[in-house]
């Protein structure tokens, strides 16, 4: 536990600006993944299905998921990727 907490504590005590910059960078990366990449992946899976593993462990192919609502955003497969 001390190997996890002591190094950041030392950096924070020596130069708080570096520690706050690291927190800002880590937060920016996490937020961009959480609100940028994850929703696009969720929309892709809802539209086009997910890859289901076969009985031997290899990829069997794409199984379409049922559509419960029409596509609200036009653009085909390129729209979730943008």
C-alpha positions as CSV (number, residue, x, y, z in Angstrom):
1,X,0.0,0.0,0.0
2,X,2.8,2.4,0.8
3,X,4.4,1.7,-2.6
4,X,1.2,3.0,-4.2
5,X,0.7,6.1,-2.0
6,X,4.2,7.4,-1.2
7,X,5.5,8.2,-4.7
8,X,2.5,10.5,-5.7
9,X,2.7,12.0,-2.2
10,X,6.4,12.9,-2.7
11,X,5.7,14.4,-6.1
12,X,2.7,16.4,-4.8
13,X,4.8,17.8,-1.9
14,X,7.8,18.7,-4.1
15,X,5.8,20.4,-6.9
16,X,2.0,20.5,-6.7
17,X,1.7,21.8,-10.3
18,X,3.1,18.6,-11.7
19,X,0.7,16.5,-9.7
20,X,-2.3,18.7,-10.7
21,X,-1.2,18.5,-14.4
22,X,-1.1,14.7,-14.2
23,X,-4.5,14.6,-12.6
24,X,-5.9,16.8,-15.4
25,X,-4.3,14.6,-18.1
26,X,-5.7,11.4,-16.5
27,X,-9.1,12.9,-16.1
28,X,-9.2,14.2,-19.7
29,X,-8.3,10.8,-21.1
30,X,-10.9,9.0,-18.9
31,X,-13.7,11.4,-19.8
32,X,-12.9,11.2,-23.5
33,X,-13.1,7.4,-23.4
34,X,-16.2,7.4,-21.2
35,X,-18.2,10.0,-23.1
36,X,-16.6,9.7,-26.6
37,X,-15.7,6.1,-27.4
38,X,-18.0,4.0,-25.3
39,X,-21.3,5.5,-26.6
40,X,-20.1,5.1,-30.2
41,X,-19.2,1.4,-29.5
42,X,-22.6,0.9,-27.9
43,X,-24.4,2.4,-30.9
44,X,-22.4,0.2,-33.2
45,X,-23.3,-2.9,-31.3
46,X,-26.9,-2.0,-31.2
47,X,-27.0,-1.2,-34.9
48,X,-24.9,-4.0,-36.4
49,X,-24.8,-6.7,-33.7
50,X,-21.9,-8.1,-31.7
51,X,-19.3,-10.8,-32.5
52,X,-20.3,-14.0,-30.7
53,X,-17.7,-16.7,-30.0
54,X,-18.3,-20.1,-31.5
55,X,-18.1,-23.4,-29.6
56,X,-14.5,-23.9,-30.5
57,X,-13.5,-20.4,-29.2
58,X,-13.0,-18.8,-32.6
59,X,-15.1,-15.9,-34.0
60,X,-18.2,-17.3,-35.6
61,X,-19.3,-14.0,-37.2
62,X,-21.6,-11.2,-36.6
63,X,-25.0,-12.0,-35.2
64,X,-27.5,-9.1,-35.8
65,X,-29.2,-7.7,-32.7
66,X,-32.9,-6.9,-32.8
67,X,-33.7,-3.3,-33.6
68,X,-36.0,-1.7,-31.1
69,X,-35.9,1.8,-32.6
70,X,-35.2,3.2,-36.0
71,X,-31.7,4.7,-36.7
72,X,-32.0,8.3,-35.4
73,X,-28.7,9.4,-36.9
74,X,-28.2,8.9,-40.7
75,X,-24.9,8.0,-42.2
76,X,-24.7,4.2,-42.1
77,X,-21.5,2.7,-40.6
78,X,-19.5,5.9,-40.8
79,X,-21.7,7.9,-38.4
80,X,-20.8,6.1,-35.1
81,X,-17.1,6.2,-36.1
82,X,-17.0,9.9,-36.5
